[in-house]
Amino acid sequence: MPQLLAIAEYITKTLAICMVCGAPANHTQRLVASSERVLVGAQGTYEARCRQCFDPTLGQ
């Protein structure tokens, strides 16, 4: 990835909006506890979070 970024003429970064504070978010927070690596679910299972609002212990 660093090599591609170095030779790219244009870079477009897309971010979500943190559901807690409204800042740009680049993490996805799992809201329900599950031991599955990927959890397919309906709305309310995941939400966008910024670096400050992301809690790695939530949803384990």
Backbone bond lengths (Angstrom), bond angles and torsions (degrees), N, CA, C in turn:
res aa  C-N    CA-C-N  psi(-1)  N-CA   C-N-CA  omega(-1)  CA-C   N-CA-C  phi
1 M - - - 1.444 - - 1.533 111.96 -
2 P 1.335 119.77 -43.57 1.474 118.26 179.16 1.530 113.09 -58.51
3 Q 1.348 117.45 -35.73 1.461 119.84 179.11 1.534 110.81 -65.37
4 L 1.328 116.76 -40.54 1.460 120.25 178.35 1.520 111.21 -65.03
5 L 1.319 117.15 -42.50 1.456 120.29 179.15 1.525 111.46 -63.88
6 A 1.337 116.67 -34.42 1.461 120.77 -178.85 1.529 112.59 -67.87
7 I 1.332 117.88 -31.24 1.471 119.75 -177.15 1.531 113.28 -101.44
8 A 1.315 117.13 -5.22 1.467 120.36 -178.72 1.524 110.77 -71.05
9 E 1.323 115.88 140.91 1.459 120.20 175.85 1.517 111.22 -83.02
10 Y 1.322 116.58 -35.19 1.459 121.47 179.96 1.515 108.89 -131.38
11 I 1.324 116.44 140.07 1.462 122.10 176.59 1.525 106.98 -128.07
12 T 1.323 116.57 123.37 1.455 121.51 177.23 1.518 108.40 -114.01
13 K 1.311 115.53 116.50 1.465 120.41 178.67 1.518 108.07 -101.73
14 T 1.309 116.20 129.16 1.455 120.36 178.17 1.525 108.24 -113.28
15 L 1.302 115.37 131.85 1.457 121.44 -179.37 1.524 109.37 -129.61
16 A 1.305 115.15 153.88 1.460 120.79 173.94 1.528 108.19 -87.77
17 I 1.307 116.87 -178.40 1.459 123.07 176.24 1.526 107.79 -108.61
18 C 1.337 116.39 128.08 1.466 121.16 -179.33 1.519 109.72 -59.11
19 M 1.322 116.72 130.29 1.452 122.55 -178.65 1.523 112.64 -75.36
20 V 1.341 117.79 -10.88 1.462 121.65 -179.40 1.524 111.03 -95.98
21 C 1.349 116.69 -51.41 1.465 119.32 -172.61 1.524 114.14 -117.51
22 G 1.328 119.28 -12.43 1.451 121.86 178.33 1.519 115.02 89.50
23 A 1.333 117.89 2.91 1.464 121.71 178.48 1.533 109.69 -77.67
24 P 1.347 117.75 165.14 1.465 119.62 174.17 1.534 110.36 -59.62
25 A 1.329 116.73 133.55 1.460 121.33 -174.34 1.516 111.12 -116.65
26 N 1.322 116.71 134.15 1.458 120.86 176.56 1.526 112.06 -124.26
27 H 1.319 117.63 12.13 1.467 122.78 176.95 1.524 109.21 -119.80
28 T 1.326 115.93 156.79 1.458 121.96 173.31 1.516 107.73 -117.63
29 Q 1.316 117.09 121.78 1.464 123.07 -177.02 1.516 110.00 -98.36
30 R 1.342 117.17 123.32 1.468 120.83 173.28 1.517 107.51 -80.06
31 L 1.320 116.92 131.53 1.456 121.46 -174.67 1.520 113.57 -100.35
32 V 1.334 118.32 -15.27 1.460 121.16 -178.38 1.526 109.46 -114.31
33 A 1.311 116.94 145.78 1.460 121.75 179.54 1.525 110.25 -74.34
34 S 1.338 115.80 132.16 1.456 121.92 177.72 1.519 108.79 -164.32
35 S 1.342 116.32 144.49 1.459 120.21 177.38 1.529 111.82 -89.25
36 E 1.334 117.58 -5.16 1.461 121.97 178.66 1.524 110.06 -70.88
37 R 1.335 116.74 141.26 1.469 120.19 177.65 1.523 111.22 -67.50
38 V 1.317 117.38 -44.07 1.458 122.39 177.17 1.518 107.07 -117.98
39 L 1.305 116.06 129.11 1.458 121.71 -179.03 1.524 107.90 -120.90
40 V 1.322 116.19 111.56 1.453 120.72 179.37 1.516 107.11 -90.09
41 G 1.299 115.42 123.85 1.461 117.60 -177.31 1.503 112.22 -154.71
42 A 1.285 114.40 -177.37 1.454 121.24 -178.62 1.530 110.36 -86.42
43 Q 1.309 114.33 -175.54 1.452 120.88 178.20 1.523 109.52 -58.48
44 G 1.322 116.79 138.54 1.452 120.70 -178.71 1.514 112.68 101.85
45 T 1.335 118.48 -4.77 1.455 122.38 178.67 1.525 110.76 -87.63
46 Y 1.312 117.19 -36.97 1.465 123.81 179.17 1.522 108.99 -131.63
47 E 1.339 116.35 155.28 1.448 120.41 170.10 1.519 110.32 -150.73
48 A 1.320 116.03 155.79 1.460 121.97 -179.24 1.527 109.24 -73.74
49 R 1.337 115.30 139.76 1.460 121.19 178.27 1.522 110.03 -139.56
50 C 1.333 116.87 145.01 1.457 121.24 172.77 1.530 108.45 -79.51
51 R 1.317 116.11 174.72 1.464 121.05 -178.03 1.529 111.60 -60.61
52 Q 1.330 117.67 -38.98 1.462 120.64 -177.65 1.526 112.61 -72.17
53 C 1.322 117.92 -35.97 1.465 121.38 -176.98 1.534 113.32 -87.34
54 F 1.325 118.10 -14.63 1.466 121.73 -179.20 1.522 110.12 -67.55
55 D 1.327 117.28 131.50 1.463 123.76 179.24 1.518 108.49 -121.89
56 P 1.352 118.44 104.38 1.475 120.57 -176.94 1.524 113.54 -65.64
57 T 1.323 119.72 -16.26 1.457 121.28 -179.42 1.520 112.75 -88.15
58 L 1.327 117.48 -14.99 1.460 121.84 179.61 1.524 110.45 -74.21
59 G 1.312 117.84 135.20 1.454 121.80 176.55 1.530 114.91 84.16
60 Q 1.321 117.38 15.24 1.464 119.24 178.65 1.498 111.85 -95.63
